[in-house]
Every structure is written in structure tokens, then in C-alpha cells.
Amino acid sequence: MVLLILFSYIAHQKRKKEVVEIVSRGGIDLLIQQLKEKANEETIEAPGKTNDPRAADALIDFVNSKDIKDEDDSYFFTLGLNALGKIGNDRAIDFLVSTLGLNNDMFVRDYAACVLHNIAHEKGIKIFKAVKPLVTLLVDAKNSNYRLEWTEGALNAITGEKFGKNIDKWEKYIAENRDKLE
């Protein structure tokens, strides 16, 4: 067991070095090409460490790709969402907000809420356009008995309010802050 963990760690470190080499040889263009052709943990995470706006588009294409959806690979999908959160530009944020409402998978929606929580908490970006979809997610979760892990935290981090799962209070907040949320 220890050998398996050690070999896995060595392979991970080798792939990290390969990604650094790719970036040093061709910059973001080569990294985006690598993401399209041979996605692994490192090639998915690396665009999130750049400030290049093309990285957000490449990651959005990746998480929307037929291969990821066909494989139902939630691990790679969540890595892609995390990388988008690290970029945190308008394009990445818009995609994350749209994921809250356009996806039927409660896990995916809640994970998008997690990434939005991290953006709001760590970067101090108040993503008010996410409040309505987050409250809708609370309503949908209540109707499906799905236990949300991050939605409440995202609402707290964005609004500063701590209403928990109290949908009535959140709907009142939306009504009172309609201008700010649009």
C-alpha cells in the first residue's frame, strides 16, 4: 500500500514538471492544446494559475466537453470548476453562476456554489447575480432532500447575511435588494 502511494506521488510530481515544461515552451497556447488532447489533474489545474483570459474559455470548453459528460467524470469536472474559480474573471464567474441553474445534477450545482463561495470569501468578490440562483438551489434541494454543503456558505459570503436554509428570509432579502442583485 505504501509503495502504491509513493508511486502515485512520483507520477503526480512528474506530470507537474511536464506541465511546467509545456508552459515554458509554448505558454498558454500549448497548455490549452494539452488540455484538449491529454487532460490530467495537472493540465486541468494549470490554467487556473494563469491570468490569461483564454484559460477561462478553454476550461469552460473542457467542462462542457462531450467526453467529460459521457464519462460522468465528476472529479475532472470539479477540478475544472476549481480552476475557473482561481481565474475568477467575469467569463469564469458567469459560467459558474449559469451552472447553478442550467444543470440538473444537484452535486454539480452545489459544487459550483462551493467555488463561488471561495471566490467571494478568498477574493472578496461579491457576486450578487448568484444570489437568486443560489436561493433557487436551496428551494430545489428542499424539494429533493439533497443536503447542500456549500450553498448556504456562498450566500453568507456574498451577502453577509446568515439566514441558513430559511427560504422565506432569503426571498425577503431578494425582494429588498432587487436593484443590487440585477
PEQUI-V340835 format. One line per field, one symbol per residue. psi: psi as a letter, one per 30 degrees, with the letter a starting at -180 (. if undefined). burial: # if it has 9 or more other C-alpha atoms within 8 Angstrom, else .. A space follows every 50 residues. Layout:
psi = ???
burial = ???
This chain:
psi = eeeeeeeeeeeeeeeeeeeeeeeeegaeeeeeeeeeeikleefeeeffgl gkffeeeeeeeeffkeeeeefhifeeeeeeeeeeeeegleeeeeeeeefe ffkfjeeeeeeeeeeeeeeeeefgjjifffeeeeeeeeeeeeffgkjkef eeeeeeeeffkifbgjeeeeeeeeefgeeff.
burial = ..............##..#..##..###.###.##...#..########. ....######.##....##...#..#############..###.###.## #.#..#.##############.....#############.#......#.# ########....#...#..##..#......#.
